[in-house]
Amino acid sequence: MYLLDQSRLSEASSDELRDMDAQVVDLEKRIKVEDANLKNLMTELKELNSSLTTEEAKAEVETVRMCLSFSFLVTLGKLLVNLIQKFLENSHIKRNFLHRAQSIRDAL
């Protein structure tokens, strides 16, 4: 075991000790600030990890877009069938056509 003989070291003056104490206080403040920054960054990281990636978000948007398009087409199809029905009801075209239009609408 090695022991250092401290009697050979020079003593620090009161001014040097005061300066060192001030440095310690300053460093402790910096540590608190950095701890707060780290805590904020960890919270942000946690939020980012639980959110969708860009690719996942794009896939979700595309899925919604496809659903809306399909829904629009179904609605448009129903409207067209209804218009055909109205036309057929008001004309002298065969009832067979009217029956077919009803079958198509029911299928949608």
C-alpha positions in Angstrom: 0.0 0.0 0.0 1.3 3.4 -0.9 0.6 6.5 1.3 1.3 10.0 0.1 3.2 12.2 2.6 1.0 15.3 2.5 3.5 17.4 4.5 5.5 17.8 1.3 2.5 19.3 -0.6 2.1 23.0 -0.7 -0.9 24.5 1.1 -3.6 26.3 -0.8 -4.3 29.8 0.2 -7.7 31.1 1.3 -8.2 32.8 -2.0 -7.5 29.5 -3.9 -9.9 27.6 -1.6 -12.6 30.3 -2.2 -12.0 30.0 -6.0 -12.2 26.3 -5.8 -15.5 26.5 -3.7 -16.9 28.9 -6.3 -15.9 26.5 -9.1 -17.6 23.6 -7.3 -20.8 25.6 -6.9 -20.7 26.6 -10.5 -20.1 22.9 -11.6 -23.0 21.7 -9.4 -25.3 24.3 -11.0 -24.2 23.1 -14.5 -24.8 19.5 -13.4 -28.4 20.4 -12.4 -29.0 22.1 -15.7 -27.6 19.2 -17.7 -29.7 16.7 -15.6 -32.8 18.7 -16.4 -31.8 18.7 -20.1 -31.2 14.9 -20.0 -34.6 14.3 -18.4 -36.3 16.4 -21.1 -34.4 14.5 -23.8 -35.3 11.1 -22.3 -39.0 12.2 -22.2 -38.8 13.3 -25.8 -37.1 10.0 -26.8 -39.8 8.0 -25.0 -42.5 9.9 -27.0 -40.7 9.4 -30.2 -40.3 5.7 -29.6 -44.0 5.3 -29.0 -45.0 7.3 -32.1 -45.3 6.1 -35.7 -42.3 6.1 -37.9 -42.6 8.0 -41.2 -43.1 4.8 -43.1 -45.8 3.6 -40.7 -47.6 7.0 -41.0 -47.4 6.9 -44.8 -48.9 3.4 -44.7 -51.7 4.6 -42.4 -52.4 7.6 -44.7 -52.5 5.3 -47.7 -54.9 2.9 -46.0 -57.2 5.7 -45.0 -57.0 7.1 -48.6 -57.9 3.7 -50.0 -60.8 3.3 -47.6 -62.2 6.7 -48.5 -61.8 6.0 -52.2 -63.6 2.7 -51.8 -66.4 4.4 -49.8 -66.7 7.1 -52.4 -67.0 4.5 -55.2 -69.6 2.5 -53.3 -71.6 5.7 -52.7 -71.3 6.7 -56.3 -72.4 3.3 -57.4 -75.5 3.4 -55.2 -76.3 6.8 -56.5 -76.0 5.6 -60.1 -78.2 2.6 -59.4 -80.8 4.9 -57.8 -80.7 7.2 -60.9 -81.1 4.2 -63.2 -84.0 3.0 -61.1 -85.7 6.4 -61.3 -85.1 6.5 -65.0 -86.6 3.0 -65.4 -89.6 3.8 -63.2 -90.4 6.8 -65.4 -89.9 5.1 -68.7 -91.4 2.2 -70.7 -88.2 0.1 -70.5 -88.6 -3.5 -69.5 -89.0 -4.4 -65.8 -86.2 -6.9 -66.2 -83.7 -4.0 -66.3 -85.2 -2.6 -63.1 -84.8 -5.9 -61.4 -81.1 -6.1 -62.4 -80.5 -2.6 -61.0 -82.1 -3.6 -57.7 -79.8 -6.7 -57.6 -76.7 -4.6 -58.2 -77.7 -2.1 -55.5 -78.3 -4.8 -53.0 -74.9 -6.3 -53.8 -73.2 -3.0 -52.9 
